[in-house]
């Protein structure tokens, strides 16, 4: 009786260990990828700005700064990237050619293991003539 109990117990234990051993599959290890995150877009989404205004955004610190890109209406922007230790502060000036239009700002970056991320926002750029008229009106009001 004791012999049958020991055999049954050892059989159940060996089945348990065998199941655990087969559970691990070294060839099917998933690698997780941390996509860079974009935040604090300025000016805000759908804001109206003057031509040649400055835009800015932040990118998570695990992004590769050499891969950070931005474009407005498919015109690449010249970026100023500042490392703030846990993130990158990015700024750029809008091209002078964009006036009186809506422009989507497209941003992208990779991390060091080639995980890619994209984001963006929409802004409205005032017409250059309207901005000149507004400045002239303000100057006339100040001289009175």
Secondary structure as GFF3:
##gff-version 3
##sequence-region A 1 144
A	DSSP	alpha_helix	2	23	.	.	.	ID=ss1
A	DSSP	three_ten_helix	26	28	.	.	.	ID=ss2
A	DSSP	beta_strand	38	42	.	.	.	ID=ss3
A	DSSP	beta_strand	48	49	.	.	.	ID=ss4
A	DSSP	beta_strand	54	60	.	.	.	ID=ss5
A	DSSP	three_ten_helix	65	67	.	.	.	ID=ss6
A	DSSP	beta_strand	69	72	.	.	.	ID=ss7
A	DSSP	beta_strand	75	76	.	.	.	ID=ss8
A	DSSP	beta_strand	80	83	.	.	.	ID=ss9
A	DSSP	beta_strand	87	93	.	.	.	ID=ss10
A	DSSP	beta_strand	101	110	.	.	.	ID=ss11
A	DSSP	beta_strand	116	125	.	.	.	ID=ss12
A	DSSP	alpha_helix	128	143	.	.	.	ID=ss13
###
